[in-house]
Amino acid sequence: MRVLIAYDSEVLVERLAMTLTRVSGIEAAGRAGPGAATLKATRKLKPDVLILDICMPGGSSIAALDRMRADEFAPAIIVLTNFSFSRYTKRRLQKDAKYVLDKSTEFEKVSEVLKMLISAGMSIAAA
């Protein structure tokens, strides 16, 4: 399973990359910046999974989520953020991103979600 990380924090990108190496069956597809850069990288690299922060300098990723769902190819999306959401906003995000995790309290769940997706047989064809 190929995973793209769209994050602005180098420390968190490194931590996520380390997490990916601990999950068998994961290949790092690359890294992307905010907004349009995330959309462009997703369309070019066609990852199975996109790990995404919503609030990044230079642009929100919410617009990229909206455009991605309109694309023929859209990866499974894990939003990993510490931005607090109302219940309405979280439900809305979960329409596009099945997994919305708080990076300060649920970071370890990223590997659990990836393992679950692998065990469910997720592949590029299924994305």
C-alpha positions in Angstrom: 0.0 0.0 0.0 1.4 3.4 -1.0 1.1 6.3 1.4 1.5 10.0 0.7 2.1 12.4 3.6 0.7 16.0 3.2 2.1 17.9 6.2 4.0 21.1 6.8 5.8 20.0 10.0 9.1 18.4 9.2 9.2 16.8 12.7 5.8 15.2 12.2 6.7 14.1 8.7 9.7 12.3 10.1 7.6 10.8 12.9 5.0 9.6 10.3 7.8 8.2 8.1 9.1 6.2 11.0 5.6 4.9 11.8 5.3 3.8 8.1 8.5 1.8 8.3 7.0 -0.2 11.2 4.0 -1.4 9.2 4.6 -4.3 6.9 3.2 -3.7 3.4 3.6 0.1 3.4 5.5 2.0 0.8 6.1 5.8 1.2 4.8 7.4 -2.0 6.1 10.9 -1.1 5.4 14.1 0.6 3.2 17.1 -0.4 2.6 20.6 0.8 -0.7 22.4 1.5 -3.8 22.8 -0.7 -3.2 22.7 -4.4 0.2 20.9 -3.9 -1.6 18.1 -2.1 -4.1 17.7 -4.9 -1.3 17.8 -7.6 0.8 15.2 -5.7 -2.2 13.0 -5.2 -3.1 13.1 -8.8 0.5 12.4 -9.9 1.5 9.8 -7.4 -1.8 8.0 -7.0 -1.3 6.8 -3.4 -3.7 4.3 -1.8 -3.7 6.4 1.4 -3.2 10.1 2.0 -2.3 11.3 5.5 -3.3 14.9 5.7 -3.2 17.9 8.0 -6.1 20.3 7.4 -4.6 23.6 8.5 -1.2 24.3 6.9 0.5 27.6 6.1 -0.3 28.7 2.6 -3.7 27.0 2.3 -6.3 24.8 3.8 -6.5 21.2 2.7 -10.3 21.1 2.9 -10.6 22.5 -0.7 -8.2 19.8 -1.9 -10.4 17.2 -0.2 -13.5 18.5 -2.0 -11.7 18.4 -5.4 -10.2 14.9 -4.7 -13.6 13.4 -4.2 -14.7 14.6 -7.6 -11.6 12.9 -9.2 -11.8 9.4 -10.7 -9.0 8.3 -8.4 -9.2 9.2 -4.7 -7.2 7.6 -2.0 -8.4 6.7 1.5 -7.8 9.7 3.6 -6.5 10.0 7.2 -6.8 13.5 8.6 -4.3 13.9 11.4 -4.6 17.3 13.1 -4.9 19.0 16.4 -7.3 21.6 15.1 -10.5 21.2 17.1 -13.7 20.7 15.2 -17.3 21.1 16.1 -19.3 17.9 15.8 -20.8 19.2 12.5 -17.4 19.9 11.0 -16.0 16.5 12.1 -19.0 14.7 10.5 -18.5 16.8 7.3 -14.8 15.9 7.2 -15.6 12.2 7.7 -17.6 12.3 4.5 -14.3 12.8 2.7 -11.9 11.4 5.2 -13.1 8.3 7.0 -10.5 8.7 9.7 -10.1 12.0 11.5 -7.6 11.7 14.3 -6.2 14.1 16.9 -2.5 14.1 16.5 -1.9 15.0 20.2 -3.9 12.1 21.5 -4.5 9.6 18.7 -1.2 9.6 16.8 -0.6 5.9 17.4 -3.9 5.1 15.7 -2.4 5.9 12.3 -0.5 2.6 12.3 -3.7 0.8 13.5 -5.7 2.3 10.6 -3.0 1.4 8.1 -2.9 -2.2 9.3 -6.7 -2.4 9.1 -6.7 -1.1 5.6 -4.0 -3.6 4.6 -5.9 -6.5 6.2 -9.0 -5.4 4.4 -7.1 -5.9 1.1 -6.8 -2.3 0.1 -4.9 -1.8 -3.1 -4.6 0.8 -5.8 -7.4 -0.9 -7.7 -9.7 -0.7 -4.6 -9.0 3.0 -3.8 
